[in-house]
Each structure stands twice: as C-alpha cells, then as structure tokens.
Amino acid sequence: MGRFGLDRTSFPEFLAGVERYEPDPEDQQPRAYPGYPRVELPGVRARFWPPLDRVLAARRCIRTLTTRLPSRSRLARLLKISHGVFASENRGPCPSAGGLQAVELYLTPLGDSWLPAGFHHYDRAGHHLSLVAGAVDAAALSAAVPSLADITGGALVWFIVGDGERVQRKYGERAYPFLWMEAGHLMQNLCLVSASLGLCTVPLGGYLEPDVAGLLRLPASDAVLYAGVLG
C-alpha cells in the first residue's frame, strides 16, 4: 500500500491527526460555480421501481452505445439519484469519508443535443448543470481519454473529481484512498441508475489526469479519480 497504507505503527499518528481536525461548515458544502452559465434541470422524485435486484442482475458494460443523449428529464433523474442531495449536511447516496462530500461530477456531451457543448459540473445543492469550460474537438477529448477508443458511440463522458485539499485537512495522506473509494461508490451509482433507465454507463480507467484537469480547469489540489461514458 506504500505511503497510503496504515499499519500498527502509523495508525496512532493518523488517529491523532483526525482528532486534531477542527470541523469547518464549508467542508460539507457542495462545489458551486456562481455566475457561470446554467442548464436548469427538472425536479426528480424517487420511484420504487424497478426493483434493485433486477437492476443489479441486468447491469452490464457494453462496447457499442447509443449516441443519443438522454432527455432532460432522464438525465436529471440520473444525476439526482446518483449524486444528489437528499438529507441534512448535504448528504446523498454516496458514502463519504467523514461526511466531507468531497467528490464532484463533471460531464461533456459527445454530439449535438439539447445540452450545450462543453464541460459541465453537476451542482448537487442546486440540481443544475454549470458550464465551466468550452468544448474541445473529438481528437482532443480522445487524447485525454484514450480508453474512448475501445467504445463505439456514446452520448456523454463522465469525470469524477476529488477535492484533495478538503479531505487532506482531516485525513492527511489517507485522503486519496478515501477519495478513490468514494469515486467508486459514485461510479457504481451511475452504472446502476443508468441500467434502471435502460441506458449503460461504462467505467473507463485509461485517462490522462493532467490533460483532463486542464480540460475541466480544475484547481491544482483536485484529483481526477475516474471517467466513464454513457450511452
């Protein structure tokens, strides 16, 4: 596990660091982009079908995807149920280390659709998309995410990003394993909710972190944790 691992000698120091942490209300606030162009999304209510066991049994990764972007209402449901705010302290479907809510979701459409071209951030608290960066051509996106070469089609690309500074303040170097776990929780949600809507999210591991960070205009303390494609 290298420097991220815990053993009997390193655990006391880790625990002491956690105990020294002084909570800041801002550490639980979802990221927002005030003043950026918005794409409003319709409201979403939880539904009680299809049963979760059927969704789990049906979920598969496929290599040929539709290029048609989901409707505004379907994309709104996918975003809200996967990563929305449902409780106090901005809690939602993803387990979050220390309740810090440090994982953010970005996306970019792959073709012409109702969603403006460019890179969007899902505002969990406001339930809307913020256009944070302009579009790039297909070659530039493929260069940043080489795994896209293994997929035919696709309607949009997901990027899961972690706020490293927020988690490091409490957990030190252990922050990054926690962020990777949280990113996995969110990607699983995207996969399962996609399947429940008759769609498919394919997780992608081949992406160039510095290139993606540049496309999304991320602060230096952020970590690009995961990518995926929806169709």
Summary of the structure (lengths in Angstrom):
residues: 231
radius of gyration: 17.8
end to end distance: 35.1
largest distance: 55.1
contacts: 685
relative contact order: 0.20
helix: 41%
strand: 20%
